[in-house]
């Protein structure tokens, strides 16, 4: 498979065939190793766009390729058909590489030469638009990189910092972290947990649209986070938050609802609001997940019946 703009030499495919005969499932050309002829690639693409998108692809998918955007490649038909490729546009080429990496296909690259476009009209490629299309497709197929890992980091760091700041201030040098910092760390905790739920939403939708397949880890998490468990857990968290809020109200009542000095009350309010927010996130997110399962026709068992490839 290759771009039909006369930029690749289809008479020099022996290295592709050799790799396929050696047992590789996907063979991708590397224009930076094989040579880029003068005028064949704009400097913006050569020194910024292609290296950046390749670096992101390698980071997100642990793929061995050094040139993700090469338009010349060979593959085993049966292996690629099993991936269920569905992109209608230029993302199709990226989807082929990304899904091959996700599902453990044997991937290798070989040098290939890129020549100037042989068509009699300007190229249809638009640098920033098409670069963004590639980047958003990378992120679409990596809910972990987009939502899960940042969410877990924010939730963990925010929760740890909030737990400390609720009970005591932290002084580093001449800087004191107190109730104002607690407001920020509480917000980061809530954002982190919501981002983690977004990972489940995005992964579920991608599986339904056959962009991704369900992994054993994801299925185990979906078993754990079913509607009933999330409702119970969320309700308990919200109840604890309301109890803390009531304690804060009683604390203020003891001061005859006058102006409150010090940081005790604001710390109580921060703790209460964080617990209430997280509790309702669990409740509302569980119903959304249940609706997604309904849409996929698997409401009774959720994603438990999905078959691994």
Secondary structure, 3 states (H helix, E strand, C coil): CECCCCCCCCCCCHHHHHHHHCCCCEEEEEHHHHCECCCCCCHHHHHHHHHHHHHHHHHHHCCCCCCCCCCEEEECHHHHHCCCCCCCCCHHHHHHHHHHHHCCCCEEEEECCECCCCCCCCCCCCHHHHHHHHHHHHHHCCHHHHHHHHHHHHHHHHHHHHHHHHHCCEEECCEEECHHHHHHHHHHHHHHHHHHHHHHHHHHHHHHCCCCCCCHHHHHHHHHCCHHHHHHHHHHHHHHHHHHHHHHHHHHHHCCCCCCCCCHHHHHHHHHHHHHHHHHHHHHHHHHHHHHHHHCCCCCCCCCCCCCC
